Amino acid sequence: MKNRRRSPSPVVSILCGSTLLILTWVLLRSDLADNGLLFPVLLSVLIILHLMVYRKFRRDQRRLEHIHRVLLGVRNINQLLVSEDDPLRLIEQACTTLTETIGYSGAWIALLDKRDQTVLATAASGSDGDFASLHARLDAGEHPQCMARALESPGVVVTCDPQTQCVTCAYAPQAGPDPKLSHRLDHEGSTYGILTVSIPAAYARDEEELALFGEVAGDVGFALHKIDAAKRLRESAQAYSMLFNHSVAAIYLHDLEGRILDANQLASAQSGYSRDELLQMSIFDLHPDTPDSLILPRDEIVREWRTWQPEQSYTFAREHRRKDGRSYPVEISTGVIRYDGGHCIQAIVQDITERRQIERDLVHSRDLLRYIIEHDRSAIAVHDRDLNYVYVSQRYLDDYRIKDRDVVGKHHYDVLPDLPQKWRAVHQRALQGEVISAEEDPFKREDGRVDWTRWECRPWYEADGTIGGIIVYTEIVNERREMEEYLRRQERLAALGQLAAGISHDFRNLMATIIICGQLGKRAPDLHPQAAHYLDIIVEEAQKSTDLIGQILDFGRNTELELRPLDLVAFVEKIAGVLRRTIPSTIIITVEAEPGACMIEGDAGRLQQVLTNLALNARDAMPDGGTLRIGVSRIPVEPGAAPPLPAMAEAPPPPAWICLSVADTGTGMTQEAVAHLFEPFFTTKGEGKGSGLGLAQVYGIVNLHKGYVDVENVPGQGVTVRTYLPEVPDRPDPPEAAVVSSTTPSIAPPHRP
């Protein structure tokens, strides 16, 4: 409370006495003293002064009594603030104190919601105004003008003449005639209500009165703040107690030395200790007895705790030990809080055993899924709805030759900017929920080559059922396509072989008859020379036809072989010498052979036909000269290793494969020519320049030796034909010739680099 000013009555008395003495001295020196009028005048003056002094005294007396009542009311309100903890009773008793003790003719308080300023409750006291109507209007949400002005003003709002100032207010008919004082009930920026009193007109403008009223309003506002703070504190304590005892995590409170001050029910269940046992323990007793159970020594941890600030929090993983000695992983969230007038550390401990297992399972599932995807024959790419990469397999990066390996998060069309519009349309259809696929679709490379692909594009879905993006599965099926073509060619060659074998025997018998008849005709004694010449031509051409039939029989695999152990290296060196004498000198013949013997079991005559036919075809491919390379190499068969050609996997593996290769530096062939290369009567040469049986014979002879043929064609650079023959152990004493017959075709699909 502020210091109150003293009553002015003594001062006024002194002034009045001084004035009387001065007036008496003036009158004594005036003419009134001589005329006998001095006494009446003095008496009149004294009476007037007395009346003035008396009226002033009475006013001061009433003022002192009012101030006394105000001070008494303030004291009562202060006592009320200390003892009352209910806001409704507080405002009711405050209104009663203001009217009964201080002497206000009326007082009312509207308790407001701090958030939206709606009226929560009202209280009133006194005889000034219709308070029943006031309560009804306030409960209905109607605020009088003085209340609205007080909410906008930090000080006292004075309404000196309610009869004129409140004419437009809805409360005017109920308001009393006395002036009104209104003030917010607030504290520390929060408004709890409005206090309005009816005050005698004499005090409506008194500064001290306004200051006292402001102090009363401030005290009531502080009381409401204290009650609200206590209520919030109780609610907070109740909420904390509820959270503490019913938390899904174990909670420990321990001091800065580590001694446990409190623990909730889950802490007991998790650790295996009762609450009483925990209260006798240190938080360090929960750590396993291992050197690495704590990151820092205990003393250093305690010193670290003392540096923590209340607003800081820390989260880390540790191992805890149960009462039975078993350890389990935990995640600890800890920090400093106020406790019992000081500070302690609150540790929230989560048992993460299940989470760790789930994480391990997720990692395993992710690794397993990645392993499955990475070893799938398909290239896989996953995109989101915006076609940004979410996942991509290594095969996808390799098959599409993507240089930037870090494509996750990048847009599909930024990584492959030249993607055809056909694919972009497929992506949009898949994003609408459609599944699109193709078995054999050409994909043109930047270098002009075409790969054949089998693909599928389908949407993937989020947990809520919406489309999250698309998955693209792609498999390059060049080898499968070539294998299918190979099988079709095998069937065609087998049919041709059966047809050739069926016709050749009958045709050979016919040729034998023609030759015999021609030879017998030449023996006639009276044969004309011209007729003898024609018979020679018939016999010669019939003999050539017989040789062609032999080639057809070789292709049809219906011929006989004389198999003997044969060192293919020495054999090739011998044949190469013959070839150098017969092939034009513009073609350089080189032989590349591994050191040592490469033993096979073969028919030397037939294999000579193979090598000669391949060399002559290479010669024809280099009309302007070039290089003819003949190679012999040994390819060991390792257990579990892939054979040189996929078709070899169907036959029992030999110790090794002996590869005989013939390569030229000619212009190569078209892919269509390679597809028909071993068919009878197929030739790339001009009309009359070849029978088309040379490579068909190579094919048949190699098959008779249980071997395989592979063709590597590089347009513009040449052709390499490789024959693979099974190795046999080196036998020093060659056995007698073995005659074999074979009807099993075996040719590998032409290889494309």
Disulfide bonds with the S-S distance in Angstrom:
none
